[in-house]
Amino acid sequence: MNINIELPTSLADITLGQYKRFLNIQKQTEESHFLNAKAIEIFCEIELKNVMRLKIADFNTITKKINSLFEDKPKLVHKFKIDNVEYGFQPQLDDMTLGEYIDIDTYIGDWDNMEKTMNVLYRPIVSKIKKRYAIKEYDVNTSDALLDMPLSAVLSSIFFFVEFRQRLVENYTEIFGSGTGNELNSRSNFNRKWGWYQSIYTLAQGNIERIENITKLGAHECFLMLSFIQEKTEIEAKDIKKKFKR
């Protein structure tokens, strides 16, 4: 029986939705032959019963080619199309609002919700002038559309954002500490239980009515204020200790 299989030639031929399907199966079993069969089924869009009919040599060749797609670090994908809608990567990460940054930081390590991260980083292009472009305002309710985005864009933007976040960690050590940025140390306003809510609460000065407005402020603006508050608090605490020692 001849089986026609269209192999993905790059990560651009695999969607985020397909990859999430594979990851969910990977959580359920570690049996390598079955996982390879499901990878072929999902990424080549072929029925599993037909995958099982493949010759061993063909099965192994296809598996090897699929695995090779994940070996190299992809370059940042700036634009792609979904159903004739062109999406663009956030042109200026430094211009993000605090709310946008929090949503990325919250979901970037969670593949179950990766489309929510991508929904911040990639948005429909609304205007273009030569190589420059502007993207649509952030809408938290449009993440499902990104399930059809290319995996090359997903992985490349994750790498890019992690490098960007590391620079933030280095620039705002008062709030992030001096670590890798994956965890916040004891000097930070972000405690593990409440996470970003603690920071928003601090900026809102405990006024719940101000929280939504705080998340719309620029991330750098908020980080600068939080750094100031943190350093000021530490200096005042040291002064109090000195008084008690006298």
Buried (B, 14 or more C-beta within 10 A) or exposed (E): EEEEEEEBEEBBBBBBBBBBBBEEBEEEEEEEEEBBBBBBBBBBEBEEEBBEEBEEEEBEEBBEBBEEBEEEEBEEBBEBEBEEEBBBBBEEBEEBBBBBBBBBBBBBEEBEBBBBBBBBBBBBBEEEEEEEBEBEEBEEEEBEBBBBBBBBBBBBBBEBBBEBBBEBBEEBBBBBBEEEBEEBEEBBBBEEEEBBEBBBBBBBEEEEEBBEEBBEBBBBEBBBBBBEBBBEBEEEEEEEEEEEEE
